[in-house]
Structure formats: C-alpha cells, structure tokens
Amino acid sequence: MTKKIDINKIFPSCGEQKCEFILGAHNASQFPDIHYPEFAFIGASNVGKSSLINALTAQKVAIVSNTPGRTRQLNFFLLSDRITIVDMPGYGFAKAADKHIANWQRTSFEYFAKRAQLKRVFLLLDPIKGLKKSDHDMANIFNSVGINFQIILTKIDKIDPRKLVDIEKKIREESSLWPAMHPKFIFTSSKRNEGLSDIKSEIIEVLSHL
C-alpha cells in the first residue's frame, strides 16, 4: 500500500527547505539516535558528491574541497524535519594513514549493516572514469548486506550525450549481477542543476511505501 507524500513538504518549490547539520560520526557509537528515514550518498573521492548534496538541499551544507578524500566522517543532515541525508566519506583515494582509512571503511560497513532507518544508498559514479574496482567493491558490500542502492552518474555536462549512452550501457553490463541495485540510473549535473528532480522523485517514491 502506498501513501501520498507531498514533495513540497520536503523539497519546497521555493528552494528554502531547512537543512540542519546534526553531527559527524567517526565511529558507529556516534551515529545519532534519530529515526527519520535516511538516504545516504557515497562515491569515489572527487566524484562531485558534496556539490550534488548542496544542489539537492539548495544550501551549502556539505564541504566542497579541491582535495580528494577530504570527508573523513559520516555527516548527518536533517532535511525539512522529515528525512536525514548522510554524506559519507569518499573512497578510492585518501591522503591519510592506513589506520584512518581502515576506520572509515569499518564505520561505513557498520552503518550499512546495522542502520535500520537507512532506506536507500545513492552510489555516485563519474561516467568519464566508468566503474572502477573500488566501485565494484562498494556495490558488492551493498549486495552482501542487502542494502538497496541506486546509481547516480555525475558531471554529465562534461560528456557528449551520445557517449553517455554507450557509457550507461557498459556500466549496466558490468553491474548486471547486482540484485540489490535499483534498475533506474539517475543522470546529474550539479553545475546545471540537472537530475535533481529525479533524485527527489526517487526519495518521495521510497517514502510513499514506508
């Protein structure tokens, strides 16, 4: 049974939704004791994750850095007092000691495995680079713990639309054995605010089935 969710309650058309930083968690014991539906965003470092979250919330809540691997904790944001957005550490590149990288990986895995309020993970991919080993490893984690995830292709403004079709086809072929993956891809450009309505629609769709 579905219920009708007013998208303007979460994403007001005026773009003035309230997005409040809750906390940054370095380990599982610091995860906030809140029970709003959560939507996590993760991807390789420098994939444009922070820029996308800022565009989605219409606020500069996530730190955009020129240094890949800058996000070193799980950052929780409460959006419109209705849902939680989680900005996760980038993977695949990090200027940090091995022990810190291992801690981020362990904390992220615990989050995926134990966070009951997590409703969907958005896996961001740079279509120019395609699926890398680190992306495969992350998708395999989602499948192993049964977490529903959806692919978002970022920075599409930098790619010829004709090439994008071939890139999507290749990624679909490589990801065909991931049962936890949502079949719809989302194409975004933070620079041109493209694809934001698609992300919002997917979030509303998830909420309508809770």
CORKA-V812731 format. One record per pair of residues at least 24 apart in sequence whose ideal C-beta (glycine too) atoms are under 6 Angstrom apart, sorted by sequence separation. I is the first residue (numbers start at 1). J is the second residue. D is the distance in whole Angstrom. If there is no record, write none. Layout:
i = <I,I>
j = <J,J>
d = <D,D>
This chain:
i = <45,69,62,68,69,69,121,123,125,127,120,121,122,123,124,125,126,122,124,149,156,113,127,148,149,150,157,112,156,53,151,152,153,154,157,112,143,157,152,143,19,142,139,19,127,131,19,92,15,91,131,32,45,37,38,39,40,41,42,44,26,36,44,45,25,36,38,40,44,45,24,25,24,23,22,21,22,19,20,19,18,17,10,10,49,47,38,47,27,38,39,40,41,43,28,35,37,120,119,44,48,47,48,55,52,55,51,56,55,48,56,39,11,7,5,5,5,3,2,2>
j = <69,93,87,93,94,95,147,149,151,153,148,149,150,151,152,153,154,152,154,180,187,145,159,180,181,182,189,145,189,87,185,186,187,188,191,147,178,192,188,180,57,180,178,59,167,171,61,134,58,134,174,76,90,83,84,85,86,87,88,90,73,83,91,92,73,84,86,88,92,93,73,74,75,76,76,77,78,77,78,79,80,80,80,82,124,124,117,126,107,118,120,121,122,124,110,117,119,206,206,134,154,154,155,190,190,193,190,196,196,190,199,203,200,204,204,207,208,208,208,209>
d = <4,5,5,5,4,6,6,5,6,5,5,4,6,5,5,6,6,5,5,6,5,5,6,6,6,4,4,5,5,6,5,5,5,5,5,5,6,5,6,5,4,5,5,5,5,6,5,4,4,5,5,5,3,5,4,6,4,6,4,6,5,5,6,6,6,5,6,6,4,4,4,5,5,6,4,6,6,5,5,5,6,5,5,5,5,5,5,5,5,5,5,5,5,3,4,6,5,6,5,6,4,6,6,4,5,6,4,6,6,6,6,6,5,5,5,5,5,6,5,6>
